[in-house]
Amino acid sequence: MNFEESYIYITDSYGRKVPFDPDIVQGKLVNSCISTGLKDFFIAEDIANAVENTLRYKLDSGITYSYAEINSIIVKFLEEAGYKELAYDFKLKNNTFNDSQVELNFDSIFEMIRQKFDMKQIELSILTKNVIEACHKLAIIKTTPSLILELAAHYRAIMLNEAEFSVKHEFSSKKRVIKNSEILPYLSDFSKMLLESNILELSGISTLYPSVKIAVRFEKLAEHYSLKPTITEMQLFPCFELPQQGINEIVTVANKYMNSNNDDFSIKELPVFIAFPDIYIFAKKYFGVIKPEKSALCRNIANSFAELFTYHVTIKGVK
């Protein structure tokens, strides 16, 4: 189980390490969708989720990525997926490429690479030398920091025999959303009841970045169990079994459906994202918390819910 902002750090434009927030990426993409007249907002959420999952997968690599690099990768993917107008608008709004030029001075290049990669001194020296030699072979005297870091990532991958950072393999270029109506016939009456009563809300599964995105509404759950304010956590936690069973079935059905109906689908288990859109309102109403967004209560509730699952889930929207 992971909270969406936990333990992922990237570098900002000043070289400082800051927590990665997928909501920032999603917000930027939504902005560009609106600007280009694209109503498929699922693109924004799917790409933000894919970047988050890939960064989390790379946590042990010793690499700290920057927003500029992430933006560049997003632009490249959007272009390859056929969203060229969206890619151009996103690039324009987010200044994806840094045009400032730097000289190929060993000490400055070394320091630039050191800030990005967690490596030993001798490895950094070798990497710096390889980057400078590559530039010389290309007759480059000055270049952009983004090219230097791209070359450094390339040669580091060769040194460590690792795959370079990419989210391309996580996506399909086919633009389609598998609607809930395609999944519903395979669900039990029990799970259908949870969806119809809005205790659970299932987003369509996009083939752009296939994943299961489910929202749990605590107020609807409380209504189902006839809970009245004010309650305790011990009263709430037994109610979790109901939505947990529904989510387990939805995830199982979604995995089977995707693997049996998509020839190009290669992920055996879909990533699972769980959101609690009304958790702060619920905490205020049912627990009497004055400032729920600043209270540990909501995080404890979300954590207790997520721990019920035997597979990995990512919790969204709970800070």
Contacts in CASP RR format, 6 or more apart in sequence:
PFRMAT RR
TARGET T0000
AUTHOR 0000-0000-0000
METHOD contacts of the structure
MODEL  1
MNFEESYIYITDSYGRKVPFDPDIVQGKLVNSCISTGLKDFFIAEDIANA
VENTLRYKLDSGITYSYAEINSIIVKFLEEAGYKELAYDFKLKNNTFNDS
QVELNFDSIFEMIRQKFDMKQIELSILTKNVIEACHKLAIIKTTPSLILE
LAAHYRAIMLNEAEFSVKHEFSSKKRVIKNSEILPYLSDFSKMLLESNIL
ELSGISTLYPSVKIAVRFEKLAEHYSLKPTITEMQLFPCFELPQQGINEI
VTVANKYMNSNNDDFSIKELPVFIAFPDIYIFAKKYFGVIKPEKSALCRN
IANSFAELFTYHVTIKGVK
1 303 0 8 1.000
1 306 0 8 1.000
1 307 0 8 1.000
1 309 0 8 1.000
1 312 0 8 1.000
1 313 0 8 1.000
1 314 0 8 1.000
1 315 0 8 1.000
2 56 0 8 1.000
2 312 0 8 1.000
2 313 0 8 1.000
2 314 0 8 1.000
2 315 0 8 1.000
3 299 0 8 1.000
3 302 0 8 1.000
3 303 0 8 1.000
3 314 0 8 1.000
3 315 0 8 1.000
3 318 0 8 1.000
4 21 0 8 1.000
4 22 0 8 1.000
4 23 0 8 1.000
4 52 0 8 1.000
4 314 0 8 1.000
4 315 0 8 1.000
4 316 0 8 1.000
4 317 0 8 1.000
5 19 0 8 1.000
5 20 0 8 1.000
5 21 0 8 1.000
5 22 0 8 1.000
5 319 0 8 1.000
7 56 0 8 1.000
7 59 0 8 1.000
8 19 0 8 1.000
8 20 0 8 1.000
8 52 0 8 1.000
8 55 0 8 1.000
8 56 0 8 1.000
8 59 0 8 1.000
9 17 0 8 1.000
9 18 0 8 1.000
9 19 0 8 1.000
9 20 0 8 1.000
9 64 0 8 1.000
10 17 0 8 1.000
10 18 0 8 1.000
10 19 0 8 1.000
10 20 0 8 1.000
10 55 0 8 1.000
10 64 0 8 1.000
10 65 0 8 1.000
10 66 0 8 1.000
10 67 0 8 1.000
10 70 0 8 1.000
11 17 0 8 1.000
11 18 0 8 1.000
11 64 0 8 1.000
11 65 0 8 1.000
11 66 0 8 1.000
11 67 0 8 1.000
11 115 0 8 1.000
11 116 0 8 1.000
12 18 0 8 1.000
12 66 0 8 1.000
12 67 0 8 1.000
13 66 0 8 1.000
13 67 0 8 1.000
13 68 0 8 1.000
15 66 0 8 1.000
15 115 0 8 1.000
17 64 0 8 1.000
20 52 0 8 1.000
20 55 0 8 1.000
22 48 0 8 1.000
22 49 0 8 1.000
22 51 0 8 1.000
22 52 0 8 1.000
22 316 0 8 1.000
23 48 0 8 1.000
23 317 0 8 1.000
24 67 0 8 1.000
25 44 0 8 1.000
25 47 0 8 1.000
25 48 0 8 1.000
25 51 0 8 1.000
25 70 0 8 1.000
25 74 0 8 1.000
26 44 0 8 1.000
26 45 0 8 1.000
26 47 0 8 1.000
26 48 0 8 1.000
27 44 0 8 1.000
27 48 0 8 1.000
28 71 0 8 1.000
28 90 0 8 1.000
28 93 0 8 1.000
28 94 0 8 1.000
29 43 0 8 1.000
29 44 0 8 1.000
29 47 0 8 1.000
29 48 0 8 1.000
29 74 0 8 1.000
29 86 0 8 1.000
29 90 0 8 1.000
30 41 0 8 1.000
30 44 0 8 1.000
31 93 0 8 1.000
32 38 0 8 1.000
32 86 0 8 1.000
32 89 0 8 1.000
32 90 0 8 1.000
32 93 0 8 1.000
33 39 0 8 1.000
33 40 0 8 1.000
33 41 0 8 1.000
33 43 0 8 1.000
33 44 0 8 1.000
33 86 0 8 1.000
35 89 0 8 1.000
35 93 0 8 1.000
36 85 0 8 1.000
36 86 0 8 1.000
36 89 0 8 1.000
38 83 0 8 1.000
38 86 0 8 1.000
40 175 0 8 1.000
40 177 0 8 1.000
42 177 0 8 1.000
42 203 0 8 1.000
42 204 0 8 1.000
42 206 0 8 1.000
42 208 0 8 1.000
43 83 0 8 1.000
43 86 0 8 1.000
43 206 0 8 1.000
43 208 0 8 1.000
45 203 0 8 1.000
45 213 0 8 1.000
46 206 0 8 1.000
46 208 0 8 1.000
46 209 0 8 1.000
46 211 0 8 1.000
47 74 0 8 1.000
47 77 0 8 1.000
47 78 0 8 1.000
47 208 0 8 1.000
47 209 0 8 1.000
49 209 0 8 1.000
49 211 0 8 1.000
49 213 0 8 1.000
49 271 0 8 1.000
49 273 0 8 1.000
49 314 0 8 1.000
50 167 0 8 1.000
50 170 0 8 1.000
50 171 0 8 1.000
50 209 0 8 1.000
51 70 0 8 1.000
51 73 0 8 1.000
51 74 0 8 1.000
51 167 0 8 1.000
52 314 0 8 1.000
53 170 0 8 1.000
53 271 0 8 1.000
53 314 0 8 1.000
54 165 0 8 1.000
54 166 0 8 1.000
54 167 0 8 1.000
54 170 0 8 1.000
55 65 0 8 1.000
55 70 0 8 1.000
58 65 0 8 1.000
58 165 0 8 1.000
61 162 0 8 1.000
62 117 0 8 1.000
62 118 0 8 1.000
62 119 0 8 1.000
63 116 0 8 1.000
63 117 0 8 1.000
63 118 0 8 1.000
63 153 0 8 1.000
63 156 0 8 1.000
63 165 0 8 1.000
64 115 0 8 1.000
64 116 0 8 1.000
64 117 0 8 1.000
64 118 0 8 1.000
65 116 0 8 1.000
65 165 0 8 1.000
66 116 0 8 1.000
66 149 0 8 1.000
68 96 0 8 1.000
68 97 0 8 1.000
68 98 0 8 1.000
68 146 0 8 1.000
69 146 0 8 1.000
69 149 0 8 1.000
69 165 0 8 1.000
71 90 0 8 1.000
71 91 0 8 1.000
71 94 0 8 1.000
71 96 0 8 1.000
72 96 0 8 1.000
72 97 0 8 1.000
72 146 0 8 1.000
73 165 0 8 1.000
73 166 0 8 1.000
73 167 0 8 1.000
74 87 0 8 1.000
74 90 0 8 1.000
75 87 0 8 1.000
75 90 0 8 1.000
75 91 0 8 1.000
75 96 0 8 1.000
76 87 0 8 1.000
76 168 0 8 1.000
77 167 0 8 1.000
77 168 0 8 1.000
77 171 0 8 1.000
78 84 0 8 1.000
78 86 0 8 1.000
78 87 0 8 1.000
78 90 0 8 1.000
79 87 0 8 1.000
80 168 0 8 1.000
80 173 0 8 1.000
81 171 0 8 1.000
81 173 0 8 1.000
81 175 0 8 1.000
81 208 0 8 1.000
82 173 0 8 1.000
90 96 0 8 1.000
91 97 0 8 1.000
97 144 0 8 1.000
97 146 0 8 1.000
98 144 0 8 1.000
98 145 0 8 1.000
98 146 0 8 1.000
99 144 0 8 1.000
100 144 0 8 1.000
100 145 0 8 1.000
101 142 0 8 1.000
101 143 0 8 1.000
101 144 0 8 1.000
102 108 0 8 1.000
102 109 0 8 1.000
102 112 0 8 1.000
102 142 0 8 1.000
102 143 0 8 1.000
102 144 0 8 1.000
102 145 0 8 1.000
102 148 0 8 1.000
103 141 0 8 1.000
103 142 0 8 1.000
104 132 0 8 1.000
104 135 0 8 1.000
104 136 0 8 1.000
104 140 0 8 1.000
104 141 0 8 1.000
104 142 0 8 1.000
104 143 0 8 1.000
106 128 0 8 1.000
106 129 0 8 1.000
106 132 0 8 1.000
109 128 0 8 1.000
109 131 0 8 1.000
109 132 0 8 1.000
109 148 0 8 1.000
110 124 0 8 1.000
110 125 0 8 1.000
110 128 0 8 1.000
112 145 0 8 1.000
112 148 0 8 1.000
112 149 0 8 1.000
113 124 0 8 1.000
113 127 0 8 1.000
113 128 0 8 1.000
113 131 0 8 1.000
113 148 0 8 1.000
113 149 0 8 1.000
113 152 0 8 1.000
114 124 0 8 1.000
116 149 0 8 1.000
116 152 0 8 1.000
117 124 0 8 1.000
117 127 0 8 1.000
117 152 0 8 1.000
117 156 0 8 1.000
119 127 0 8 1.000
119 156 0 8 1.000
123 159 0 8 1.000
126 159 0 8 1.000
127 152 0 8 1.000
127 155 0 8 1.000
127 156 0 8 1.000
127 159 0 8 1.000
128 152 0 8 1.000
130 151 0 8 1.000
130 155 0 8 1.000
131 148 0 8 1.000
131 151 0 8 1.000
131 152 0 8 1.000
131 155 0 8 1.000
134 151 0 8 1.000
134 155 0 8 1.000
135 141 0 8 1.000
135 143 0 8 1.000
135 148 0 8 1.000
135 151 0 8 1.000
153 164 0 8 1.000
153 165 0 8 1.000
154 164 0 8 1.000
156 162 0 8 1.000
157 163 0 8 1.000
157 164 0 8 1.000
170 209 0 8 1.000
170 267 0 8 1.000
171 208 0 8 1.000
171 209 0 8 1.000
172 207 0 8 1.000
172 208 0 8 1.000
172 209 0 8 1.000
172 210 0 8 1.000
172 262 0 8 1.000
172 264 0 8 1.000
172 265 0 8 1.000
174 207 0 8 1.000
174 208 0 8 1.000
174 264 0 8 1.000
175 207 0 8 1.000
175 208 0 8 1.000
176 206 0 8 1.000
176 207 0 8 1.000
177 204 0 8 1.000
177 205 0 8 1.000
177 206 0 8 1.000
177 207 0 8 1.000
178 204 0 8 1.000
178 205 0 8 1.000
178 206 0 8 1.000
178 207 0 8 1.000
178 257 0 8 1.000
178 258 0 8 1.000
179 204 0 8 1.000
180 195 0 8 1.000
180 202 0 8 1.000
180 204 0 8 1.000
182 257 0 8 1.000
183 202 0 8 1.000
183 205 0 8 1.000
183 250 0 8 1.000
183 253 0 8 1.000
183 254 0 8 1.000
183 257 0 8 1.000
184 192 0 8 1.000
184 195 0 8 1.000
186 253 0 8 1.000
186 256 0 8 1.000
186 257 0 8 1.000
187 195 0 8 1.000
187 249 0 8 1.000
187 250 0 8 1.000
187 253 0 8 1.000
188 249 0 8 1.000
190 245 0 8 1.000
190 246 0 8 1.000
190 249 0 8 1.000
191 200 0 8 1.000
191 245 0 8 1.000
191 246 0 8 1.000
191 249 0 8 1.000
191 250 0 8 1.000
194 200 0 8 1.000
194 242 0 8 1.000
194 243 0 8 1.000
194 246 0 8 1.000
195 201 0 8 1.000
195 202 0 8 1.000
197 220 0 8 1.000
197 224 0 8 1.000
198 217 0 8 1.000
198 220 0 8 1.000
199 216 0 8 1.000
199 217 0 8 1.000
199 220 0 8 1.000
199 221 0 8 1.000
199 224 0 8 1.000
199 242 0 8 1.000
199 243 0 8 1.000
200 214 0 8 1.000
200 215 0 8 1.000
200 216 0 8 1.000
200 217 0 8 1.000
200 243 0 8 1.000
200 246 0 8 1.000
200 247 0 8 1.000
200 250 0 8 1.000
201 214 0 8 1.000
201 215 0 8 1.000
201 217 0 8 1.000
202 212 0 8 1.000
202 213 0 8 1.000
202 214 0 8 1.000
202 250 0 8 1.000
203 213 0 8 1.000
203 214 0 8 1.000
203 215 0 8 1.000
204 213 0 8 1.000
205 211 0 8 1.000
205 212 0 8 1.000
205 213 0 8 1.000
205 254 0 8 1.000
205 258 0 8 1.000
205 270 0 8 1.000
207 262 0 8 1.000
207 265 0 8 1.000
210 258 0 8 1.000
210 265 0 8 1.000
210 267 0 8 1.000
210 270 0 8 1.000
211 270 0 8 1.000
211 271 0 8 1.000
211 272 0 8 1.000
211 273 0 8 1.000
212 250 0 8 1.000
212 251 0 8 1.000
212 254 0 8 1.000
212 270 0 8 1.000
212 271 0 8 1.000
212 272 0 8 1.000
212 273 0 8 1.000
213 273 0 8 1.000
213 275 0 8 1.000
214 247 0 8 1.000
214 250 0 8 1.000
214 272 0 8 1.000
214 273 0 8 1.000
214 274 0 8 1.000
214 275 0 8 1.000
215 274 0 8 1.000
215 275 0 8 1.000
215 276 0 8 1.000
215 277 0 8 1.000
216 243 0 8 1.000
216 247 0 8 1.000
216 274 0 8 1.000
216 275 0 8 1.000
216 276 0 8 1.000
216 305 0 8 1.000
217 276 0 8 1.000
217 277 0 8 1.000
217 278 0 8 1.000
218 236 0 8 1.000
218 276 0 8 1.000
218 278 0 8 1.000
218 279 0 8 1.000
218 282 0 8 1.000
218 286 0 8 1.000
218 301 0 8 1.000
219 278 0 8 1.000
219 281 0 8 1.000
219 282 0 8 1.000
219 285 0 8 1.000
221 239 0 8 1.000
221 242 0 8 1.000
221 243 0 8 1.000
222 231 0 8 1.000
222 236 0 8 1.000
222 239 0 8 1.000
222 282 0 8 1.000
222 286 0 8 1.000
224 239 0 8 1.000
224 242 0 8 1.000
225 239 0 8 1.000
227 235 0 8 1.000
227 236 0 8 1.000
227 239 0 8 1.000
227 286 0 8 1.000
229 285 0 8 1.000
229 286 0 8 1.000
229 287 0 8 1.000
229 288 0 8 1.000
230 286 0 8 1.000
230 287 0 8 1.000
230 288 0 8 1.000
231 286 0 8 1.000
231 287 0 8 1.000
232 287 0 8 1.000
233 297 0 8 1.000
233 300 0 8 1.000
233 301 0 8 1.000
233 304 0 8 1.000
236 286 0 8 1.000
236 301 0 8 1.000
237 304 0 8 1.000
240 304 0 8 1.000
240 305 0 8 1.000
240 308 0 8 1.000
241 308 0 8 1.000
243 305 0 8 1.000
244 305 0 8 1.000
244 308 0 8 1.000
244 309 0 8 1.000
247 272 0 8 1.000
247 274 0 8 1.000
247 309 0 8 1.000
248 309 0 8 1.000
251 270 0 8 1.000
251 272 0 8 1.000
251 311 0 8 1.000
254 270 0 8 1.000
255 268 0 8 1.000
255 269 0 8 1.000
255 270 0 8 1.000
258 265 0 8 1.000
258 267 0 8 1.000
258 270 0 8 1.000
259 265 0 8 1.000
259 268 0 8 1.000
269 311 0 8 1.000
271 312 0 8 1.000
271 314 0 8 1.000
272 309 0 8 1.000
272 311 0 8 1.000
272 312 0 8 1.000
272 313 0 8 1.000
272 314 0 8 1.000
273 313 0 8 1.000
273 314 0 8 1.000
273 316 0 8 1.000
274 305 0 8 1.000
274 306 0 8 1.000
274 313 0 8 1.000
274 314 0 8 1.000
274 315 0 8 1.000
274 316 0 8 1.000
275 315 0 8 1.000
275 316 0 8 1.000
275 317 0 8 1.000
276 298 0 8 1.000
276 301 0 8 1.000
276 302 0 8 1.000
276 305 0 8 1.000
276 315 0 8 1.000
276 317 0 8 1.000
276 318 0 8 1.000
279 292 0 8 1.000
279 298 0 8 1.000
279 301 0 8 1.000
279 302 0 8 1.000
279 318 0 8 1.000
280 292 0 8 1.000
280 293 0 8 1.000
280 298 0 8 1.000
281 292 0 8 1.000
283 289 0 8 1.000
283 292 0 8 1.000
283 295 0 8 1.000
283 297 0 8 1.000
283 298 0 8 1.000
283 301 0 8 1.000
284 290 0 8 1.000
284 292 0 8 1.000
287 297 0 8 1.000
289 295 0 8 1.000
289 297 0 8 1.000
292 298 0 8 1.000
293 319 0 8 1.000
298 318 0 8 1.000
299 318 0 8 1.000
299 319 0 8 1.000
302 315 0 8 1.000
302 318 0 8 1.000
303 315 0 8 1.000
306 313 0 8 1.000
306 315 0 8 1.000
END
